Amino acid sequence: MLVERLRVIERNLLPLVLVATVAGLGLPRVGVTLSGAVMPLLAVLMLAVSLTFDLATLRAVLARPGVQALATVLVYGPMSLVGFALGRLAFGSEALGLGVTLVGVLPTDVSSPLLVLIARGNVALATVFNAVNTALAPLLVPALFLLYTGVEVDLPAARLMGELSLTVLAPSVIGVTVRTRFPSRIQSVEPALSATASLTYLALVLAVVGPNAPAILDAPLTIAGVAAIALALNAIGYALAAVTTPLLPDPADRAAMLFTVSKKEFSIAAFVVFTTGLPADVALPAVVYAIVQMVTSPIVARRLARRPDARR
């Protein structure tokens, strides 16, 4: 079937991410242009992913609040503490140390359900994880950042919630509604949905790398140090999620937890730095972390997709 061939994009997401990263460094103007469309790109990604499950599946997920509570605790508890510890250990109280701490207190990356989809995991569960943790961000991000650093950030909560609603909530509601109303039609084009979300993911890579290409290329040793810390935090995120294995017997649920805990939403870090007047270097660890997770996530997702019990 012709539409099935579109899965070649998700199956080759890792090499495409690497190509997009190099392109972002070599052609930063493309990324700069795309950076102004990050919110619409995230909304398109969420819409494409949300079209892959219906209301009945969503209701089944919402009937498990304990699992959601576990995900929230891991995202804002151990991960934030580890981010603070790594930032302080590597960079002290300087801007990069604050930046690593900021990464630790961020909510789940909006693209996490896409990786769960590629991993043949529970996309509905990942979407709910994403929505709840994102909704808590205006309250918990400033509170945790103040607790760890003593630096107060005054986020315009209403504006942030409005943008997050347009990026996460609205596309998810539309996607689930359409899938529930036209299940057979949408199911027949699922490879196209996966391809659309994957291409959007690649555009986000360019949008992250392009505007930051000068900073990355001008200070390679500093970036390498930040990347090492980002990789450590990312790996710890995977490890923390893996600890929940005894509580989540379904491998599809474990895949959802894995990417929920390990991935962080970089765009909120930029929002925090821009709106509160923090030094620009505070946002750099979030940029580097975004690149690191965009590389590691497809590797992990493809490995999970090959498991014998993976959903098809």
C-alpha positions, 0 to 999 in steps of 0.5 A: 500500500502506497501510504504504508511506505510513508513509515520509512520516515519514522523508521529512519528518524535517527539518521534524519535527525542527524542530517537535520542537526548538521543542516541546522549548523550549516544553514542556520537561517533555515532554523531561525525562520522555523524558530518563529513557528515552534508553537504551530509545529508542536500543535501539528505534532500533537494533532497528528499523534492524537489522531491515532487513538479514540475516546474509549482509549482515552477514558481507559487511561484517565481511569488510572490516576495513580499511574499519572501521579507516578509520572508527575512525581518522577518528572518534577521530583527526582528529575528536578533534583538530579538536574540541580545536582548535576548543574551545581556539580559541573558549573556551580551557581553560574549561568550554565549551572542555573540552566541545567537546574532549569532543564531539570524542573521542566515538564515533559517534552511535547514531542514525547507521544510521537516517540511512544508512537514509534516505539509502539507504546501507549500513545494515549497514556503518554498524551495524558502524561504530557497534558497533565505535566504541562498544565502544572508547569506554570506553578511548579517550574517557578516554585522548584527553580526558586527552591533550588537556586534562590532565583525568583522567576515571575512567569506570566502564567496566563499567557503561558497557559494560553500557549500551552493550551493551543499547543497541547490541549486543543490539538489533542481534543480535536485529534481524539474527537476526529478519530472517534468520529471517523475511526476507519478513515483515520486508521487507514492513513495512520502511516501518513500521521506518523510521517507528518509528526516525524517531519514536524519533529525534524523541523523542530530540530532545525528550529532548535539548532539554527538560532543557536548555531553561532553559540554552539560553533563558537564555544565547542568545548563548553558545548561538549561539557554541557552535552555531557551533563545533558546526556547524563541527565537524559540517561538518568531519566531513562533509568528512573522510568525503568525503575517503575517496571514492576508497577507497569506490567504492560510494555506499552505503558512502560514505553510511555513512562520512559519518554515522559520522564526522560524528555524535557520541553525546551521551549519553556526554558526559552520562555522563562529566560526571555520573560524574566530577564535571566542571562542568555546562557541560562537557556543554553543547557536546554538547547543542548538537552533538546538536541541530545534527547532528539538524538537518543529518543529515536534510538530507544524508540526503534529498539522498543519497536522491535520487541516481540510484543510491540503493538502494530 
